[in-house]
């Protein structure tokens, strides 16, 4: 249930961002965001098409599903920082505090994940 809700929330977010923001896809943040929307849907599709345990396609499915999930996690973090840079370019406001907070948050998440 959580996975379906997540994909629906991402879809709503994608629709809102495309309708409400300048989406000319002329910077890295916007292009990466578009790619992330596609990868998230592809991840959901691979989850829905999961093969039975022990079948011949099971290990290939697992590798594809793991790679897509890892790509979403890494690209999402990168997209946060490219968005911070895009915000700085657009508004000339300092994003240093937010960058420090995000670095601390990511370090905490990695620390918790590893232990």
C-alpha positions as CSV (number, residue, x, y, z in Angstrom):
1,X,0.0,0.0,0.0
2,X,2.8,2.4,0.9
3,X,4.5,1.9,-2.5
4,X,1.3,2.7,-4.4
5,X,0.7,5.8,-2.3
6,X,4.3,6.9,-2.9
7,X,4.0,6.5,-6.7
8,X,0.7,8.4,-6.6
9,X,2.3,11.2,-4.5
10,X,5.2,11.5,-6.9
11,X,2.8,11.6,-9.8
12,X,0.8,14.4,-8.2
13,X,4.0,16.2,-7.5
14,X,5.2,15.8,-11.1
15,X,1.9,17.2,-12.5
16,X,2.0,20.1,-10.1
17,X,5.6,21.0,-10.9
18,X,5.0,20.8,-14.6
19,X,1.8,22.9,-14.4
20,X,3.0,25.5,-11.9
21,X,6.8,26.1,-12.6
22,X,8.9,27.1,-15.5
23,X,9.7,23.6,-17.0
24,X,11.7,24.4,-20.0
25,X,14.1,21.7,-18.9
26,X,17.0,24.1,-19.5
27,X,18.9,23.3,-16.4
28,X,20.3,20.1,-14.8
29,X,17.8,20.2,-11.9
30,X,14.7,20.1,-14.2
31,X,16.2,17.5,-16.5
32,X,17.2,15.3,-13.6
33,X,13.7,15.7,-12.0
34,X,12.1,14.5,-15.3
35,X,14.4,11.5,-15.4
36,X,13.6,10.7,-11.8
37,X,9.9,10.7,-12.5
38,X,10.4,8.2,-15.2
39,X,12.7,6.0,-13.1
40,X,10.3,6.0,-10.2
41,X,7.5,4.8,-12.6
42,X,9.9,2.2,-14.0
43,X,10.7,1.0,-10.5
44,X,7.0,0.7,-9.7
45,X,6.5,-1.3,-12.9
46,X,9.4,-3.7,-12.1
47,X,7.9,-4.1,-8.6
48,X,4.5,-5.0,-10.1
49,X,6.1,-7.5,-12.5
50,X,8.1,-9.3,-9.8
51,X,8.7,-12.9,-10.7
52,X,8.1,-15.8,-8.3
53,X,10.9,-16.7,-6.0
54,X,13.2,-19.3,-7.4
55,X,12.2,-18.7,-11.0
56,X,14.7,-18.2,-13.7
57,X,14.1,-14.5,-14.0
58,X,14.2,-13.9,-10.3
59,X,17.8,-12.8,-10.0
60,X,17.6,-10.5,-13.1
61,X,14.5,-8.9,-11.6
62,X,16.2,-8.5,-8.3
63,X,19.3,-6.8,-9.9
64,X,17.1,-4.5,-12.0
65,X,14.9,-3.6,-9.1
66,X,17.9,-2.9,-6.8
67,X,19.7,-0.8,-9.4
68,X,16.6,1.3,-10.1
69,X,16.0,1.8,-6.4
70,X,19.7,2.8,-5.8
71,X,19.6,5.1,-8.8
72,X,16.5,6.9,-7.4
73,X,18.1,7.4,-4.0
74,X,21.4,8.7,-5.4
75,X,19.8,10.9,-8.1
76,X,17.3,12.3,-5.6
77,X,20.1,13.5,-3.4
78,X,22.0,15.0,-6.3
79,X,18.8,16.7,-7.5
80,X,18.4,18.4,-4.1
81,X,21.8,20.0,-4.5
82,X,21.3,20.9,-8.2
83,X,17.9,22.5,-7.1
84,X,19.7,24.5,-4.5
85,X,22.1,25.8,-7.1
86,X,19.3,26.6,-9.5
87,X,17.5,28.5,-6.7
88,X,20.6,30.5,-6.0
89,X,21.1,31.3,-9.7
90,X,17.4,32.4,-10.0
91,X,17.1,34.4,-6.8
92,X,20.7,35.3,-5.9
93,X,19.8,34.3,-2.3
94,X,22.3,32.3,-0.3
95,X,21.5,28.6,0.0
96,X,24.5,27.8,2.2
97,X,22.5,27.1,5.3
98,X,20.2,24.8,3.5
99,X,23.1,23.0,1.9
100,X,24.7,22.5,5.3
101,X,21.5,21.2,6.8
102,X,21.0,18.8,3.8
103,X,24.6,17.5,4.2
104,X,24.0,16.9,7.9
105,X,20.7,15.1,7.1
106,X,22.3,12.9,4.5
107,X,25.2,12.0,6.8
108,X,22.8,11.0,9.5
109,X,20.8,8.9,7.1
110,X,23.9,7.1,5.8
111,X,25.1,6.6,9.4
112,X,21.8,5.1,10.5
113,X,21.7,2.9,7.3
114,X,25.2,1.6,7.9
115,X,24.6,0.8,11.6
